[in-house]
Amino acid sequence: MIRITLLYMLVLFFCGYAFKDWYKSLCVLIALMAVVEHPDMPKTILGIQGLNLWNLLLIFVVMGFLGKKGEEKLKWDMSKFLTLLLWCYLGFVLVGFGRLISDLSVVNSYQLFVGREALTTMDVISERFINTLKFLVPAVLVFYGCNSEERTRLTMAAILIVYFLIAIQVLRAMPVMALVDGDGDKLTRLSLKIMNKEVGFHRVDVSMMLAGGSWAIFSARMLMPSKTKALFIWFASFIAFFGQAMTGGRTGYGTWGVIGLVMGLLKWRKLLVLGPIFLIVVGRVGRGSFPLSLSQNRT
């Protein structure tokens, strides 16, 4: 209850602060993506569907942006090609949503067949349309407003914090001994059982996110002005790597290895020494788990 109260206070503070500095509130909004699906995250405010803390802060950030857009002389200067790709994406979303809403009875037949609840029209509009598009808004606002070194550092910090917080949630939820035992089957079963319930994201998605996130945090050490801050980056990178290992996602393991190989070839040759160690660890953890993973559905 205390942490939920603190979360409310944090969000309400930055809702008001958005009118003074909308970009800092935007960075807080980005960082909150790490917990937006957490089971303890309030899903509604006053019982109003779609009104939650993340959406509330998003609304105030957009209002702050609109109020400062003219003053800061912000404009859309994305290349025509990338703008076209963005419109194409929106077009695909609209077509997919239109097909879904017009054929909802067939979709619900499948939902009931696999033991899931039937979708209502409001569910489809909220979850499959609004939620699909709303997460584009922070990206668009970053494109508009990230026009200085200070804002670039703030944005980078907010994005890296997302990976770090997700890793912390994984480590809190998953028993470490499942990884230490080297039993891939056990790790897979536990992660399938625990991750959705305790973190809110599927283990495969978390594994892929942290596969790149741990290396992104590691690379940020080049920007640290002092050795103390660089050591903190090392620590955060290790936490993200350890969290990714606890997911049991073998595709994520492979992705982590490929990224490390590329970074080793292009920038840090010393990383290549870790290659054999990585193969031994993955082989030990993943031993016997591939047949199980093929038989499991992503639920």
Salt bridges, closest charged atoms under 4 A:
ASP21 OD2 - LYS24 NZ 3.92
ASP40 OD2 - ARG3 NH2 2.30
GLU71 OE1 - LYS68 NZ 3.70
GLU72 OE1 - ARG151 NH1 3.30
GLU149 OE2 - ARG153 NE 3.39
ASP181 OD2 - LYS186 NZ 3.59
ASP205 OD1 - ARG298 NH2 2.70
